[in-house]
Amino acid sequence: MERTEPLISVIVPVYQVEAWLSRCVDSLLTQTYENLEIILVDDGSLDGCPAICDAYAKQDRRVRVIHQENRGLSGARNVGINMAKGEYIAFVDSDDYVAPDFIGALYELIQKSGCAIGQCRFARVRGEALESAANDAYRMFRGECLMEQLYGAEEDATYFVVAWNKLYRRELFIETGIRYPLGRIHEDEATTYRLFHAAGKLAFLDRALYGYFTENAGSITSVFSRKRLQWLSAHEERIVFFRENGYENLLPAAYRKLCDACITFYFRCTDDVEEAEALRLELKTRLRQYRKEGGAWICRLPFRTRFGYLLFGVSPGLYKQILSRIQEK
C-alpha cells in the first residue's frame, strides 16, 4: 500500500516585507515535499504584502491567507498555530528563505529518530542560494542534555533557541497549549524550552537548510531600547521553570547568562538611548538581585567570573578597562 505523506503546515508571519516576501514564498512552493499548507499571516501590513499574499493564494491551492490587525510576531504565529490543519508545523520568517528539501529532510529526520522535533542548521545569507552537501548525519539530545544546549557557544545556542529552523509535531502545541507570548520580543527565548520539555528529545540534522537573511536594517535586534529587557524577563521565567521541573543542574549556567546579559546590555545602553541613565541603573540593580537570588548556584561559577560581577557592581568603567586589557593579551 502506497504511503500517504502527512500534511505539514508552514506558518509565515508577514509584516512590511514587500521586497522579500516573494523570495520566501517561492522557496516554499518549490519544496520537494509537496503535501503542504502554507499559511501566510498578514499582520496588518501597510505595504504591498496583503496583495502579494492574495495573489499567491490564487496561484496555488496550498496557500492560505489570514489578514489581521497588527498583533506582532507572536500574535501572527499563534493564529497560524490555531488555524493549522497539518500533522506537523514549521515556522519561516517572511524575509528568510529555505532550501528545496528543508521540509522533506526534517520530516525524514523525525521519522528516523522518533523525535517530536527535528532541527537543522541555518546559514546567514544575503540572497544567494543555499548550498549544503548531502549529509544525513544527525545527533539526538534528550532531557537535561537538550536544555543544556541553550547555554552553549553563541551560534550553537542560537540553533536551538530560534523557532524557525525546526519541524514540530503539531500535538506539542495543541496538547500543551503552548503559545508565543503576546506583545513581547524575544518570544523564542520564552517558549522554545517549554517545547523541549514537552518533547523530551530532539534530533539535530547537521545541514544548513534555512537561510537567515541579514540585510533587513529594520530588524528589531538592531537598536537597543527598554524592550530588550524582555530578554531578561524570559530568562527569569526559564529559571522558575527549571526549579519546578527538575533542571537544577542548569541553574549556574542560567544565572551566568542573566548576569552576563546585564553587563552586555549596560554597555550597549549608550547615552543616545532613550532613558539611558535609568536603564543602566536598572541593569546594575538586576545584576545585584540575580547574584543574591542565585546564591549557591552562582558560587559554582569560576572565581574569575564571580569577581567580575562584583567589580562591575562597584565600577563598570574599571570592569571595562580590565576586561579590555585581558582581551588584548
Phi, psi and omega in degrees: 000130183291134180285135176264124179288134180290155176290135176240130181262127176249118185259124183238101173292134185235122176205114173054048181232039185307321185290337188240350188299315183299320179300319179296307184294321178301322180293335178277323180291339181258020177295143176293332173272117192259342184277075185240154158239126182255110185262107178268114181258099177285109187267053178075032180298141180255001179260211182275004184300316180304317180292321178297317178301312182297323180295320178293324178297325177286330184282324187220126184294344180283348183268126173243142182239134173240122175258129179215162172294154185300123178231006179084172184301316180298316180298322179291316178297317183296318179293327175296317177301315182295329183268345186296139178251352186286162176282338179228157181229138171229152176244137174226126177286145194285351173259003177259179175206166188230160177290156182302331181255022179306304182290313183301316182293320180289325176296313178298323178300315179297320180295318182290321188269337184076014180274158176271350177226129171246140187222146177235173171285166170234161176239141175280121189232161177231028177115348181286163180292147176279124180231125175213140180295142178302125184205115181264006182293136178216160178240151178250140176231136183230149169049233183298324178298323177294312179299325182298334181296338178292349183241022178280194175303153191309307183294317179297318179296324180296323177306324185274323189280330185289154183277335201262002175253030189226159169237130185241144165293132184301330183300336178301323179277320187287314184286333182262340186075012180295130176219167179277139185291130182286147173072015182232148167268177185058036182295331177295317180301331183271355190232318190301320182296331177291322176293321176300316181297317180293323182283324180084327180206161184215144174251133185244112178275129187274056177219146177269100182251356182240131179259112180268108186284130189246010181262006181280095184295341181273011182301145181293346182273000189271343184231138178274137176204177179303330180302332182297339179290348175296337173299317179297318180299319179299321181283332172296317178297322180297320179297317176301316180298317179299317180297322185279343188236020170082025178252037185300330181296342180269356185295322176302315179293324181293316179290324178298318180296320177297312182296316179299322180295322177302316181291316179299313180296323180303313183282340174281343181275076182283171186298338181278355178280138178299136181062031186305311184297316180295322180293318180296321177297317179297321180293322176295319179296317179297318179301318178299317180295318181295321178297322180287313182292324182290332175041245185297333181290319178290331178297341178281348180284158179303149180304318182301321179292314181295322178294323178300318178297317179296315180297318179299319180298327180279314184206097178303324180297314179294320177304314182295319180298313183293319179298319180297320179295319179296317182291335180284340184283000000 
